[in-house]
Structures are given as structure tokens and as C-alpha cells.
Amino acid sequence: MDIEKVNSMDFGEFVDVFGNVVEKCPLIAAAVWSQRPFLDLEDLQKHFFAFIDALPQSGQEGILRCHPDLAGRDLQQGTLTAESQREHSGAGLTSLGADELLRLAELNAQYRARFGFPFILAARLSDRAAVPRELARRLLCPPAQELRTALGEVKKISGLRLADLLCANPAKL
């Protein structure tokens, strides 16, 4: 899809197409729609990111809480969004052994208890071995730093999803 198509979308179509760019946050797409016309993918991305950045901390934490635990309950129950399912699969998280799942569950629980939101990582840019290492490393970070890191990961995920929708090469962004 090209940017002209994006700019010509009515509100409902835009929210249907872009409503899960930020996991389970169609309100962001609804707000971004009013910023049309967009010059290109980079401009569209800028508007999504500006919305996230403008939120108070409680809103930013709310966005983080919309994300599933990596290799967590939603994966096991088959309730991931289509985008998250592809991202989990691409990182090898859908084929973890019982010991790996248990280790991730323990780390996810520790992380959620410490920070109040799930561990977020752009899984498509990682692999199954790196996920628990990164989770353990980030458990040691100060909360304010981890909030910034998690929001940065949300932006990476969102950028990749936007590039997918517009059939662009994410390496060029």
C-alpha cells in the first residue's frame, strides 16, 4: 500500500488497518488519522511516536500493559494478536521447550513485579536465546530507565509493523 492510499482512507478503514500498530491500542491510530495527510512512511511513523511521547507516564505505562508477556499465557492459550503471533514465531518463541518456557515465565513474573508492566522486546530483531538474557539484564535497570527502554521497544515494534503495512524495507527507516 502506498502513502496516497493511506491518506485517502476514511476513519474506520484507517483504524481497522493501523489499529494494532501499537499493540491493542486502536485509540492511537484514531488520533493519528486526524494528522493526515502524511508525506511518507517516516512521517506516519513520526505521528505515531509523537502521540506516545506526548502521553503522561500513566498513559505510557498503559500502552506497555497492552503487550503480552513474551512466550507467556497468551501464546500458550493461542490468544496473541496476529502481529504478535508472527513476531513470536519469527523469534523462535513458539517452539521453546518446557525448561525454556519455565525460565521465561519466572523472569517475566519478576519483571512485571518490579516494573508493573510486561517485558517488551522487539522479538523480530532478536532470537530465542537472546530473550531471556535481555530480560535478566533489564531486570537490573532503574525503573525510569526501563520505562524509556520499554517505550523504545514499542516504537521499534510499531515501526516494523508500519513498514509491513506499507511494504517498506524497515532497514531503511
VENHU-V477254 format. One record per run of one state. SS is the DSSP state (hx for helix, st for strand, lp for the rest). FROM is the first residue (numbers start at 1). TO is the last residue. Records with the same first field share a line. If there is no record, write none. Layout:
BEGIN
SS=FROM-TO + FROM-TO
END
This chain:
BEGIN
lp=1-2 + 9-10 + 19-25 + 34-40 + 55-56 + 66-72 + 78-81 + 91-92 + 96-97 + 116-122 + 126-127 + 139-142 + 166-169 + 173-173
hx=3-8 + 11-18 + 26-33 + 41-54 + 57-65 + 73-77 + 82-90 + 93-95 + 98-115 + 123-125 + 128-138 + 143-165 + 170-172
END
